[in-house]
């Protein structure tokens, strides 16, 4: 019999954003609603995580958004913060 993999139904509620996308967005404060309005994440997304791809030169304050360890270090090095 063929084997089928498991695909979690909760994956459709997760989204990832890169540092370069935050750089292009250019907002001083970013939350989930701002990312949805900019079209960077889907409308169903509830959990957003920033991943370290690209670079960030502007200070950005993230509200209600998680980040990987490398992305958190890059955001704080640019003068931003996570809340």
Secondary structure, 3 states (H helix, E strand, C coil): CCCCCCCCHHHHHEEEEEHHHHHHHCCCEECHHHHHHHCCCCCCCCEEEEECCCCCCCCCEECCCEECHHHHHHHHHCCCEEC
